[in-house]
Amino acid sequence: MKRRSVMALGAIAAGAGGLWWQKSSLASWVLNQGLAITPAPIQTTAECVLTPEQSAGPFYFRSPDRQDIREGKAGLPLNLTIQVVDVDQCTPVADAVVEIWHCDADGQYSGYTEADRQGPERAAFLRGGQISDTQGMVKFVTVFPGWYTSRVTHIHAKVHAQGQSYLTTQLYFPDPLVNDIYQAHPAYTARGASPHSLSTDMLLSRYRNGTGLLLEPEGSIEGMTANIRLGVRAG
């Protein structure tokens, strides 16, 4: 694999009110887990790693083009930056459509309940797509996802261009961070802690290679920021 310099993603800004979750928790988690779910190379590294494919799941439909996908949904604010790179050249992929979608704090996906189907348009909260810029980047404003029966907390992502699919995958969070949010933020406390973890998730057991699938958010209970690099073969 060729490794050339790629414009690094901007520094992650900590949220106001002081750090409520420290990255040392992530380091401890990585060292003690058996699954190979590891962070994507970000920040100053020039490494480009092919992101593993994962299932789109049953809740995909084409997302509306937008940056802010919250639509008033309650939850911990999360600003997510994604950079798409071609792993063969280790260069940014411009003009690719990047979509994300995930469930709300109550574990519901838009567009699939009876209430969502009412009205002239299908509900599409917590879904959005953008076209990557010259540095292969897109930015989304969303909320931290909730959990639902059978799955660990995750965000779906898809990258495609001109009818060609480059990547369909899912992004995950460290278990300690997930537990802290569900116990501390009022949007999630009513449902309580998730019974699922990265080591027990039914889908992850089929994907032993999780290189580049782990988000590393920073911030406070008032808001979090995360970024990740998705490696694709765009040739």
KAJOBEL-V456163 format. One record per backbone hydrogen bond with DSSP energy under -1.0 kcal/mol. CO is the residue of the C=O (numbers start at 1). NH is the residue of the N-H. Records with the same first field share a line. If there is no record, write none. Layout:
CO = NH ; NH
//
This chain:
22 = 25
23 = 27
24 = 28
25 = 29
26 = 30
27 = 31
35 = 37
36 = 210
38 = 212 ; 214
42 = 45
64 = 129
67 = 141
69 = 126
70 = 73
76 = 144
77 = 224
78 = 142
79 = 226
80 = 140
81 = 228
82 = 138
83 = 230
84 = 93
85 = 232
86 = 90 ; 91
91 = 86
96 = 132
97 = 160
98 = 130
99 = 158
100 = 128
101 = 156
104 = 107
108 = 104
113 = 117
116 = 123
126 = 102
128 = 100
129 = 66
130 = 98
132 = 95
133 = 136
136 = 84
137 = 133
138 = 82
140 = 80
141 = 69
142 = 78
148 = 151
155 = 171
156 = 101
157 = 169
158 = 99
159 = 166 ; 167
160 = 97
161 = 164
164 = 161
167 = 159
168 = 54
169 = 157
171 = 155
172 = 215
174 = 178
175 = 179
176 = 180
177 = 181
178 = 182
179 = 183
180 = 184
181 = 185
185 = 188 ; 189
188 = 192
197 = 201
201 = 205
203 = 206
204 = 207
210 = 213
213 = 172
218 = 225
219 = 20
220 = 223
223 = 220
224 = 79
225 = 218
226 = 81
228 = 83
230 = 85
231 = 51
232 = 87
//
